[in-house]
Amino acid sequence: MIKTVAITALALLALWYIPPVLAMLRLEFRPVGFSFSGSNATLNLRITNPTGTPLNIQRIVAEISINGTFITRIDLSGQARIPAHGHNDIPIVFNINPNQIAETIYTALQALNFNNLVISVRGQITERGRPYPFNVNFDLANL
């Protein structure tokens, strides 16, 4: 009897735990917009969930770089729902200090000339208290 209860409890735990884990590992990240004005930048990051399990993202912590130069670290907390077989666009707003990056990169950003600029976002996305790493690179000229 105790063995049956234990097996049932483990099976229920697996049903609760495994689908979100698999869904988090299959998330797709891509930019759907980038803007720059003054020293403020906004990257609109689309997170797509190709699975049948809806997800509630609690936190995104990431480092943003342009052409390999560290720009900033972001920490976004709050709920972002990513529906099953759907997506959510997350705006990531950050400041770019012209004294921290090469003049050529800053000049290109000011001119809105995104050719040869690659933005990297590397960090962790948290769902149900479990962090999952991600690392994506985007060619800004393709936006």
C-alpha positions, -999 to 999 in steps of 0.1 A, spaced: 0 0 0 27 25 10 47 15 -21 17 22 -44 12 56 -28 48 64 -32 48 54 -69 17 74 -75 32 104 -58 63 102 -79 43 98 -111 23 129 -103 54 148 -94 69 138 -128 38 149 -146 41 183 -129 78 187 -133 88 172 -166 66 191 -192 78 226 -181 114 214 -181 111 201 -217 92 233 -227 119 256 -212 146 237 -230 128 241 -264 122 279 -261 132 299 -291 146 335 -288 147 361 -316 146 398 -319 116 415 -334 127 451 -330 156 473 -319 156 510 -314 182 535 -302 177 571 -292 203 592 -273 218 566 -250 186 545 -246 182 512 -264 152 489 -266 155 453 -278 121 436 -283 128 399 -277 103 374 -289 102 342 -268 84 314 -287 71 282 -270 67 255 -296 53 230 -271 19 223 -257 29 234 -222 21 270 -212 49 287 -192 50 316 -167 84 333 -168 92 348 -135 126 364 -142 151 371 -169 187 379 -159 211 385 -188 242 403 -200 240 423 -232 270 428 -255 274 445 -288 302 431 -311 316 414 -280 317 445 -259 298 442 -226 270 468 -224 249 461 -194 234 435 -171 196 433 -170 173 418 -143 137 416 -153 113 403 -127 76 398 -130 52 374 -148 54 369 -185 31 343 -198 42 323 -229 12 303 -241 14 268 -255 23 270 -292 26 308 -289 49 336 -281 54 367 -260 74 398 -269 95 411 -240 108 447 -243 143 450 -228 152 486 -222 188 495 -213 212 524 -214 244 525 -235 272 546 -221 292 560 -250 323 559 -228 321 521 -224 320 512 -260 341 518 -292 333 551 -309 326 533 -341 298 512 -325 283 543 -308 284 563 -340 267 535 -359 240 533 -333 234 570 -334 232 569 -372 208 539 -369 232 521 -391 231 485 -377 252 469 -404 280 448 -389 265 450 -354 258 418 -335 240 420 -302 244 391 -278 221 382 -249 233 356 -225 217 347 -192 190 327 -174 153 326 -177 134 314 -146 101 294 -145 87 278 -114 118 289 -95 141 269 -119 167 288 -139 175 278 -175 205 292 -194 202 307 -228 227 324 -252 216 341 -284 233 363 -310 215 386 -334 227 405 -364 209 439 -360 210 447 -397 184 419 -402 158 436 -381 
